[in-house]
Amino acid sequence: MFGLVLRVVTADGADEVPVTPRVIVAFEREFQTGLGRAFQSDQKAEHMFWLGWKASATKKGFDAWLDTLIDVQIVESTELPLLETP
């Protein structure tokens, strides 16, 4: 569906992490909005940082992890465009 991979850079190093369906559902439950809508009409840095935190599966709580965060970037999106109907 989304095929999203994030590059998460913290004081502890850098890693590329996939945004799995489990992470997407957790995001939607946490923020009470769809992932697509959140990034189209209600963009917040917290959304990207939260996805990076959740996808990295760290044992640190979100706020403690934020203290070590340097950057979160989208690395790749393999989402396929919708096919046009004839």
Buried (B, 14 or more C-beta within 10 A) or exposed (E): EBEBBBBBBBEEEEBEBBBBEEBBEBBBEEBEBEBEEBBEEEEEEEBBBBBBBBBBEBEBEBEEBBEEBEEBEEEEEEEEEEEEEE
